[in-house]
Amino acid sequence: MTDFRQKLFHYRGYTPVPFLLVTVVFAQPVLPAFFIGVLVMAIGEFTRFWGVAYAGPLTRVTGAVGAPSLVVAGPFSHVRNPLYVGNILLYVGVGIMAGALSPWLVISAAAYFVFQYSMIVSLEEEFLEKEFGDSYAEYRRNVPRFFPRFTPWRSEKAAGQSVDWKGAIKSERRTFQAIALVTLLIIVRWVW
């Protein structure tokens, strides 16, 4: 029997679609909230982009949970799940920007994605614990799951980890396109 968390992991790229459709359909943007939402989205995408630059394109896999190495540098030295934190900020930013069913849609979307990512992260953590043992246990003790620490955790393992900005741009193309499309649809809805 398939683990429910594995199903959530597999379909995590599609679960935002219903929320985004409702957001666009019920969008009632107002100028200040629109710009605040854009700012929150920008912070979310920067967080994702920075994480992908360190973790690489394997963050997009939808099959089995896996990792070739334990990434502890860059944003991973502040929070264990920067891509999921970035995603939640993106979704909240879209909701604020759209003013859709405010604040209920933002609250329900944030609650759903916190639930979803908590389930997925528990599955990923089981894998990381088995794969990387004591190294992961030490990392887990020092770096929070979702709420970033202000100072980076210093680990000897971080010294050998490199950043690939070009690879991050390539990997994040779909995310950039989705952000642009949703923003455009909300603007069109606003104008009409």
C-alpha positions in Angstrom: 0.0 0.0 0.0 1.3 3.4 -1.0 2.1 5.9 1.8 -0.2 8.9 1.7 2.8 11.1 2.1 4.3 9.7 -1.0 1.2 10.6 -3.0 1.4 14.2 -1.6 5.0 14.3 -2.6 4.3 13.0 -6.1 1.4 15.5 -6.8 2.8 18.5 -4.9 3.3 20.4 -8.1 -0.4 20.2 -8.9 -2.1 20.8 -5.5 -1.8 24.6 -5.8 -3.9 24.6 -9.0 -7.4 24.6 -7.3 -6.3 27.4 -5.0 -4.9 29.4 -7.8 -8.1 29.0 -9.9 -10.3 30.1 -7.0 -7.9 33.0 -6.4 -8.1 34.2 -10.0 -11.9 33.8 -10.3 -12.6 35.7 -7.0 -9.7 38.2 -7.3 -10.6 41.7 -6.1 -7.2 43.4 -6.0 -6.6 46.8 -4.5 -3.4 48.7 -5.1 -1.7 48.5 -1.7 -2.5 44.8 -1.2 -1.4 44.1 -4.7 2.1 45.5 -4.1 2.4 43.9 -0.7 1.4 40.5 -2.3 4.0 41.0 -5.0 6.6 41.7 -2.4 5.7 38.6 -0.4 5.8 36.6 -3.6 9.2 38.0 -4.5 10.6 37.0 -1.1 9.1 33.5 -1.6 10.5 33.0 -5.0 13.9 34.4 -3.9 13.9 31.8 -1.1 13.0 29.0 -3.6 15.6 30.2 -6.1 18.4 30.4 -3.6 17.5 26.9 -2.4 17.4 25.4 -5.9 20.8 27.0 -6.6 22.3 24.9 -3.8 20.1 21.7 -4.0 20.0 21.5 -7.8 17.3 20.4 -10.2 16.6 17.2 -8.4 14.2 19.2 -6.2 11.7 18.8 -9.1 11.5 15.0 -9.0 8.1 13.5 -8.4 9.1 9.8 -8.1 10.6 8.4 -4.9 12.0 10.7 -2.3 15.8 10.9 -2.7 18.9 13.0 -2.4 22.5 12.4 -3.6 23.9 14.5 -0.8 22.9 16.3 2.4 22.7 20.0 1.5 23.5 22.2 4.5 24.9 25.4 2.8 23.1 28.6 1.7 19.5 28.8 2.7 19.7 25.3 4.1 22.0 26.6 6.9 19.0 28.8 8.0 16.0 26.5 7.5 15.8 22.8 6.5 13.1 23.3 3.9 13.7 26.6 2.1 11.8 25.5 -1.0 8.6 24.7 0.9 8.9 27.9 3.0 9.3 29.8 -0.3 6.3 28.0 -1.8 4.1 29.0 1.2 5.2 32.6 0.9 4.4 32.5 -2.9 0.9 31.2 -2.2 0.2 33.7 0.6 1.6 36.4 -1.6 -0.8 35.5 -4.5 -3.7 35.5 -2.1 -2.8 38.9 -0.7 -2.1 40.3 -4.2 -5.5 39.1 -5.5 -7.5 40.1 -2.4 -9.6 37.0 -3.2 -12.1 36.0 -0.5 -9.7 37.8 1.8 -8.6 36.7 4.4 -10.2 33.3 4.2 -8.6 32.0 1.1 -5.1 33.1 2.3 -5.7 31.4 5.6 -7.1 28.2 4.2 -4.4 27.9 1.5 -1.6 28.6 4.1 -3.2 26.0 6.5 -3.5 23.4 3.7 0.1 23.8 2.5 1.5 23.8 6.0 -0.3 20.4 6.4 0.8 19.1 3.0 4.4 20.1 3.5 4.5 18.8 7.1 3.4 15.4 5.7 5.9 15.5 2.8 8.7 16.7 5.1 8.2 13.8 7.5 8.6 11.4 4.6 11.7 13.2 3.4 13.2 13.3 6.9 12.8 9.6 7.2 14.8 9.1 4.0 17.5 11.6 5.1 17.8 10.0 8.5 18.3 6.6 6.9 20.6 7.9 4.1 22.8 10.3 6.1 22.5 9.0 9.7 24.4 11.1 12.3 25.2 13.9 9.8 21.5 14.5 9.3 20.7 14.1 13.0 23.2 16.9 13.8 21.8 19.1 11.0 18.2 18.4 12.3 19.2 19.4 15.9 20.8 22.7 14.7 18.5 23.9 11.9 14.7 24.5 12.2 12.2 22.8 9.9 10.2 25.8 8.8 11.0 28.9 10.8 14.5 30.1 9.8 17.2 30.9 12.3 18.8 34.3 11.9 22.4 33.2 11.8 23.5 30.4 9.5 24.5 27.1 11.0 28.2 26.5 10.4 29.0 23.0 9.3 32.2 21.5 7.9 30.1 19.9 5.2 28.9 23.3 4.0 32.4 24.3 2.8 32.4 21.8 0.0 28.9 22.7 -1.3 28.7 24.9 -4.3 26.0 27.2 -5.7 24.8 27.0 -9.3 22.8 30.1 -10.3 22.5 29.2 -14.0 21.2 25.8 -13.0 18.7 27.5 -10.7 17.5 29.7 -13.5 16.9 26.7 -15.7 15.2 24.7 -13.0 13.0 27.5 -11.9 11.7 28.4 -15.4 8.4 26.7 -14.8 8.0 28.6 -11.5 8.8 31.9 -13.1 6.2 31.2 -15.9 3.6 30.2 -13.3 4.2 33.4 -11.3 4.0 35.5 -14.4 0.8 33.8 -15.6 -1.0 34.1 -12.3 0.0 37.7 -11.9 -1.2 38.5 -15.4 -4.5 36.7 -14.9 -5.1 38.7 -11.7 -4.2 41.9 -13.5 -6.6 41.0 -16.3 -9.3 40.2 -13.7 -8.6 43.5 -12.0 -9.0 45.5 -15.2 -12.2 43.7 -16.2 
